[in-house]
Amino acid sequence: MTSDFIHKFIYSIENKEFIKITLSKPIEKNNSLENIYGKLIELKKGLFISFTFRYKMRDEVKNIEISQCEQFLKEQLGTKFLAADLMTISQHYSLKYNKKREAQLFEHKQSKPIQPIELQHDKEKKRYIHSKNNLYLEKLGIVTKNGEIIKNKEDKFRQINKFIEILDSQIKEIHFEKTIKIVDMGSGKGYLTFAVYDYLKNSLGLNVNVIGIETQEKLVNICNLIAQESGFEFLYFRQSNINDFNESDIDILISLHACDTATDDTLHKGIQSNARLIVSSPCCHKQVREQMNKSKKLLQINKFGILRERQAELITDSIRALLLEKQGYKTNIIEFISSEYTGKNLLIIASKSQAERDKEKLSAEIKELKKLFGIEYQYLEKLLEGNENDQSWRNLNPVCHIH
Ligand SMILES: C[S@@+](CC[C@H](N)C(=O)[O-])C[C@H]1O[C@@H](n2cnc3c(N)ncnc32)[C@H](O)[C@@H]1O
């Protein structure tokens, strides 16, 4: 039955009838993976099934070549998942396993044929920011005079579009009664700050005040000049360290690759000002990595630079997510863009929620995580503790080489 189901899946793709596939009822209950959802996408290298692994607190996407899907499904069905659904234009197939792991295949005709889902092309995705007729993109050096994206800026342009796509979907969930105050921490050359302003103000017609915070005076001056030339009245940049920015009425806080602990400063400011939404893509996780280096427990991981880096990322962002949850934020971490465009492709999305939190349980989880990996402290945790007397742990000038 399992192989029948897999054959129907392959047949539906070959005959352009495939709509979607879902694997559910995970056997392993402890790893928080709830289901896997697969849709067809076309990338430069050909057709793939894009599988979204839905965990309790985050999603992970893996694109698998069609030729590899049979093997992938064999490894999952009946061994990792006890149910699967295949939706085609005309049929709905359900595969179910009983306690003895015997499979049964059910087949239902769709009451009316489903329209095939438009194939997603990575090249033809909806753009939130348009490269043509946008003075600021030209002035920032992202496009030419004719609106062609400059070769080495294509990845940045994609990242910004994707960031805005996610921001857009989050903002739609929130009702704002007044002008929305948005702060971009570590705004750098202002690519994201300008694009967010342009989309929310000019495309959606929202009342916004957008502020970019950046330590480098030269960048701040250039950005303010371009904002003026573009007629972007409610966009301005301020030379400041994130720590010194003390305005309290921030509605939305964003950051894209704020170096190392600057991401913690960003999250901290968001929490302090009770921001409704925080969307932050972290960068270089040095603060925790340096502590990991000293940990005897992690000898095998510490041997390999790349594993050490990934591990530092996982630990840091897990702790950040738990701390945000503890502060009353519904938090999710996703890959916002494929790693072929940037290795720093995680996005922390935290929205203020009224739901009750078990703070003690969350504190215990953080403690356990730190103990497991021999971590003494995480920077955001220290900021939230707010120990004014002992600031020796501070590192105010994180230097990042990922730009
Ligand atoms: C990697 S760049 C990213 C710039 C921009 N967000 C982007 O994605 O194009 C990080 C920027 O954050 C700034 N930065 C780092 N730490 C900061 C801090 N504590 N306060 C303000 N700006 C900071 C750096 O000067 C740099 O311009």
The ligand as an SDF file (V2000), in Angstrom:
LIG
                    3D

 27 29  0  0  0  0  0  0  0  0999 V2000
   25.6930   43.6690    8.8090 C   0  0  0  0  0  0  0  0  0  0  0  0
   25.2160   45.3150    8.7930 S   0  0  0  0  0  0  0  0  0  0  0  0
   23.5540   45.2090    8.2650 C   0  0  0  0  0  0  0  0  0  0  0  0
   23.0070   46.4760    7.7520 C   0  0  0  0  0  0  0  0  0  0  0  0
   21.5600   46.4550    7.2550 C   0  0  0  0  0  0  0  0  0  0  0  0
   20.6230   46.1170    8.2960 N   0  0  0  0  0  0  0  0  0  0  0  0
   21.4190   45.5320    6.0710 C   0  0  0  0  0  0  0  0  0  0  0  0
   21.0250   44.3800    6.2500 O   0  0  0  0  0  0  0  0  0  0  0  0
   21.7380   45.9490    4.9700 O   0  0  0  0  0  0  0  0  0  0  0  0
   25.0590   45.7200   10.4980 C   0  0  0  0  0  0  0  0  0  0  0  0
   24.9790   47.2000   10.7680 C   0  0  0  0  0  0  0  0  0  0  0  0
   24.6510   47.3910   12.1450 O   0  0  0  0  0  0  0  0  0  0  0  0
   25.4360   48.4370   12.6760 C   0  0  0  0  0  0  0  0  0  0  0  0
   25.5440   48.1920   14.1320 N   0  0  0  0  0  0  0  0  0  0  0  0
   26.1640   47.1710   14.7570 C   0  0  0  0  0  0  0  0  0  0  0  0
   26.0410   47.2770   16.0840 N   0  0  0  0  0  0  0  0  0  0  0  0
   25.2830   48.3760   16.3050 C   0  0  0  0  0  0  0  0  0  0  0  0
   24.8040   49.0030   17.4840 C   0  0  0  0  0  0  0  0  0  0  0  0
   25.0460   48.5090   18.6760 N   0  0  0  0  0  0  0  0  0  0  0  0
   24.0720   50.1330   17.3530 N   0  0  0  0  0  0  0  0  0  0  0  0
   23.7870   50.6460   16.1290 C   0  0  0  0  0  0  0  0  0  0  0  0
   24.2230   50.0950   14.9690 N   0  0  0  0  0  0  0  0  0  0  0  0
   24.9620   48.9740   15.0630 C   0  0  0  0  0  0  0  0  0  0  0  0
   26.7590   48.3350   11.9340 C   0  0  0  0  0  0  0  0  0  0  0  0
   27.4420   49.5730   11.9160 O   0  0  0  0  0  0  0  0  0  0  0  0
   26.2880   47.9220   10.5420 C   0  0  0  0  0  0  0  0  0  0  0  0
   26.0550   49.0230    9.7140 O   0  0  0  0  0  0  0  0  0  0  0  0
  1  2  1  0
  2  3  1  0
  2 10  1  0
  3  4  1  0
  4  5  1  0
  5  6  1  0
  5  7  1  0
  7  8  2  0
  7  9  1  0
 10 11  1  0
 11 12  1  0
 11 26  1  0
 12 13  1  0
 13 14  1  0
 13 24  1  0
 14 15  1  0
 14 23  1  0
 15 16  2  0
 16 17  1  0
 17 18  1  0
 17 23  2  0
 18 19  1  0
 18 20  2  0
 20 21  1  0
 21 22  2  0
 22 23  1  0
 24 25  1  0
 24 26  1  0
 26 27  1  0
M  CHG  2   2   1   9  -1
M  END
$$$$
